[in-house]
């Protein structure tokens, strides 16, 4: 999904996409293989895809929401499936659709193990949609409560098979404007979900903000500051209306009022079935203020984390940290330092041993796409048309050199935005 720090990330980058309504993101020239595959338009609405997952060249899933640009109508869920020919609209059974809509699923994380094994998590409430065969149903993660001030937000999903699924994020207990947070992990074994113990930051609290997997028995994660940080775009009216429409409005409102963040350094965690979740003995050498909020593995088994580092211009620059199996290397991506607040927010393999990544400036909504080829990072300029755009999540189509990107592009007026599904490489079939 939208990644800089847990829910903060979701609102920030989700807000960046919504900030298209203010025309804040400059259009970029079309000089690369990135291009629009489809846009989803709901008249008079802001439509945003927040997550994408792919199980094969002919199967991918994108989830998001649509919200009226004016008025107080509740957000509507938007789900699309790539069939190898087209992105078809997914229609939920009427009863399931109503129950799901009543929860106000604004920010969602999709995980897919196969064409008929799919989960869509409501990132603000710890509930989910599940496709099992041809049947959609609703479920709730352990520890979540729709009737109390206990909030579970999901920021990362790994669906290996229909009987091996992980969900990660943060569990919050909120009383008034006081919030107590803890990292959250839950595992599905084919019959039930169970909470899994995760080490907390030494300073307390924390959230799992990104996960990467070499295999189903070799999983990596980064635990960072609580998402109750300052949310630069929380005042965006569209975001506020969307949050207010959710049954978790009281908890969400408390989060939006929270001032300051847990100024803790991120910690890399590692899991195997034999060891459980542990802090990695050898941590990346990060400077004070550096953050890690996205993760990916490449075919060689190297693990990459992306984030941000303070720069000399009082802004932040995209940062990448690589674990090669024995040691870490940490470096800022090339580029001139500025006061912009750039963060490498989502990453995916490119199918050739490299990595695609998207970085966004949370202060203005400006977006950049980066590509790692060999040992060199470079910027790519996509062809998404003349209107401002943003990519929120990326996913490689397995067994291909094609990558999906989802987000939003400004609509015909500056008070609307259309859901965007972009592609790099040939259309996977």
N, C-alpha and C positions, 0 to 999 in steps of 0.2 A: 504494500500500500504506500502510502504517503509517509515518508520516513523521517524527518529529522528527530525528534525525541518523543517516541511513544505518541500519546494523544496530541501533545504539543506539535509534533511533526505532522500529524494528520490535519490539524486545523491550519497549521502554517502553510503546508503545500496545498491542502485542499483550499485554503483561503487564497493561495496564489492563483489557483485555477479560477476561483470565484472572483478574484480581483480582475479577471479579464473583463468583467462588467465595467470596470473603471478604465479599461484600455491601458493598463500599466505595463504590459509585456510587449517589447518592440518586436515587430516582424523580422524574420531573418531570411536571408537569401537561400535559394534552392540550389545547392551544389553537391549534395550527397545522395546516397541511396535511400535515406529516410524520406517517406512520403505518406500521404493520407490514404488509408484503405477505405474507411467509411467515417462519416460523422452521423451522430444521432441527434436529431433536432426535435425538441418539444417546444412548440410555439409559446413565446413569452416566458420561457423558463431558462434557468441555469441548469445545464446537464453536465455531469462530471463523472468519468470513470475513475475509480480509486484503486482498482486491483485487477491483475490478470494472471492466469496460470494456464499452462499448456501441457498436455499429456502425450501428444503425438503431432506429426505435421497436420493431421486432419481433425484435431480436437483441441480447442482452447476455449477458455471461459473468461469473460470480462464482467465485472460488477461495478455498480455505481448508483447514483441517485439523480433525480430531477426535482427541482424546486422552483416554484413560480417566482419570477423576479419581483413581482409586486403582490401584495396581499399576505395572508397568513396561512395559506394552505399547507398541509403536512407534506413532507418530501415523499416522492414515489420511488420505489426501487426500480433499477434498470439492470437487467441481466441479458447478456448476449453470449451465444455459443458459436464458435467457428466450426463448420462442418467439413472443411476441405474445399468448399465452394463459396460459401457465404457466411456472414455473421447473422444467424437467425435470432429473432426475438424469442426469449424464453417466457412462456406464459405459465404462471403458477396456478394450481387449482384454486378456485374462488375462496374457499374457507382458509386455506393456507396463506393466500395472498393478503387477505384482510388481516389475519393475525400478524403477519410479518410487517405490513404497513403500519399497524397500530404501534409497533415498537420504534417507528421512525428510524429505519436503518440508513443513516446518513453516510457514515464511513464504514466500508466493508472490506473484509479480507477474504479472497477466494482461494480455496485449495482444491486440487483435483488429482485423484489417483488414476482415474480412467474415464472413459466417456460416460459411464454410468455410476461413478463414485465421486461425488462432488459435495463440498461444504462451502457455504457462504456465511461468514461470521459477521455479526453486528458488532463492530469494534467498540461501541460505546456501552454495550450492555451484557456481553458474554453469552448471547443467544446466537443461534445459527439455523440456517436452512440446510437441509441435507437431501441430496438426491441419491437414492439407493435403488438401482435398477431403473425403473420408470416412475418411482413414487417419490414425491417431495414431502418432507415432514419438517416440523420445527423441534428444536431441542435447546437445552440450556446447559452450559458448562458448570462443573462443580464449583461452588463458592459464590456464584452469581445470584443476585436477588433483585427482582423487579419491584419489590415492595419495601426494601430497606435502602439505606445509604451505603450499600456495598456494591461497588462498581468494578466490573472486570472489563478491561479493554484489551483487545487482541491486535497485535502489531505484526505478527509473523505466523505463517502456517506452513507445515511440511506434511504433505499427504503422500506417503510412500506406497501404500496399498490400501484397500478397503478396510483392512484390519490393523493398520499401523499409521496413525495420524497424530500429529503434535500441533498444539496451539500455544502461543507464547504472548506474553505482554506484561500486564501490571494489574494487581488487585488493590483497590482503594477502599478505605473506610472513611466516610466523610461525616463530620458532625459540625453543623453550622458552616464556618469557613475553614475549619481545621481538617486537614487530610493526612491520613497515615497510609503510606503505600508500601507495597512489597512486590518483588518480582513474581511472575506467575507462569507456570507451565502445567499443561494437562495433556494426558496421553489417552488415545482411544485404541482399544485392543480388539475391536470387532463386536463387542457386546456392551461395553460401558466406558465412560470417561473417568479418569482418576487424576487427582492433583499429584504433581511430582515435585519433590523438594528441590529448591534451587538456592544456592548460596546468595545471601544478601550482601549489598555493599557494606564495607566496614563502617561507613558513615550512617548506615541505616537506609531503609527504603530502597528505591531503585526500580528499574523496569527492564525487561528484555526487549530491546529495540530492533534487533536484527538477528537472523539465523541463517546459517549455511550448512550444507550437508555434503560430505564426501561420499557417504553411503548411509544406509539406514542405521548402521551401528557406529557411525563416526560423525557426530553432529557438533557444530560450533555455534556459539552465540555471543553476543556482546550485551552486557548489562550496563546501563547508563543511568543518568540522572532521572528522577521522577518527572513524569510528563506534566506535572502541575506547574510548569515553568511559565514565564510570561509568554503570552500568545499574541504576537504582533498584530495578527489580523482578526483577533477575537471580536473587535468592534465592527467588523464587516457586517452590515445588516443581514445579508443573506445567510451568513454563518449563524448569527444569533437566532434568526427565525428558524433555521433548520434544527438547531439545538433545542430551542424552546418547544418544538413540535414533538420531541421525543419524550416517552414516559420517564426517562431518567433526567428530566429537565432540572430538577432540584440539585441532583448531584453534579450534572454538567455545569449548571450555573455557578455552583461553588467552585468548580475547577477553573472557570473563566475568571472568577474573582481572585483566585489565588495569586499572590504576588511573590515574585522571586522563584528560584529553583534550587534544587539540591546541587551544589557546586562540587560534585564528586567526579573523579576521573573514571572513564569507562573501564570495565574489566572484561577480559575475554574468558568465556567458559567453554568447557569441553565435556562431551558426554559419550560414553560407551555403555553397553548393557552391563559390563562388568564393574565399571567404576561409578556409574551414576554421574550426576552433574557436579563438576569440580572447577574451581578457578585454575586456569592454566598456570603452571609454575613459572613459565617464562612469559612475561607480559610485554606488549610492544612499548617501546620507549617514546612516550608521548609527553609533549610540553604541557604546562598548566593551561587549561582552557580548551585543549584539543578534545574533540568528540568523535565517536564512532557510531554510526546510525544505520549503515547498510552493510550487507555481506553477500559473498558469492564464492563459489569454488570453480576452478577451471579444470579441464580434463586431466591435467597432470597431478591433481590432488592438492595443489596450492590453495590456501584460503586467503581471501581478500576481504578487508573491511574498509568501508568508505566513510568519510565524515568531513570535519572541518578543522582548521587551525587558525588561530589568531595571526594576523599579518601586520606589517609595518604601517599600513594605512588605517589602522583602527577598525578594520573589517575582518572577515574570515575568508579563507581560500579553501577550495576542495583539497582534501587530504586522502591518501590511500595507504593502507598498511597491509603488507604481504607476509604470510607465514609459509615458508618453503619446506617445512617439515623439521627443520632444526633451528631456524633463527628468524627474526623479524627484520623487515626493512620498512621504514616509514618515510614518506616524502609528500610534499605539497605538489599538486599538479602544476604544470608550467602555466605561466600567465602573469600579467602585471597585477600587483597588489592594489586593491581599491577598498573603499569604505563599504562596499557591498557585503552582504552576509551570505556568501555562497557555502553550500554544503552538498557533498556527494550523497544523494538521497536514495537512489535505487540503482542496482547493478544486476547484470545477467551475463552469462557466457555468450560469445558470438558464434560458437560452433566451429571455430578454427583455432582455438587455443587462446583467443583474446577475450576482452571484456567490453561490453557497452555499459555506460553509466550516464545518469542524468543528474545535473547539479542545478539547484535553484537558489536564487537570492530571496530570502524570506522578507527582506525589507521592501522590495519593489516587485517581486514576481518574475523578474528576468530569468530565463531558462537557458541552459547550455547542455549540449550532448557531447560526451567524451567517449573516445575509443582507445583501448589499449591494444596495440598490435606489436608483438614482440616485447620489447621493453620500453616502448615509447607511447606516451599519452598524447592524443591530439584532439582538437575540437572538430565536430562535424556540423554542417549547416543543413538542416532538413528542408524539404519542400512541402510545407504544410499550408501553403497559400499565403495570401497577403495579410490575413488577420493575425493578431497575437494568439499564442498557443502555449500550452504547458503539457509536459509528460509527467505523470505521477508514478507510474509503475512500468516495469519492463519484464519480459519473459521470453526466453528462447524456445522456439518450437523444437522439441527433441528430434534428434537424428536429421538435423538440417542446419543450414547456415542462415536461417531467418530468425528475426527477433520482432516480437510484438511490443508496441508501446501504447499505453492508454493515458488519457487525460482529458483535455478540453481545448477548444478553439473558440475565439470570440465569434458570436453570431452576427446576424445582419444589423443588429444594433448593439450599442455598448451596454445595454441593460440585459443582454442575453449571452449565453455561451452554449455551445453544442458539444456533446460528448465526442471525443476523438479517439479513433483506433488507427494507429500508424503501423507501418511495416518497414523493416530494413531487410533487404535481400528479396529473393523471389517469393511469391505467395506459396506457402507450404501446402502440399496436397496429401 
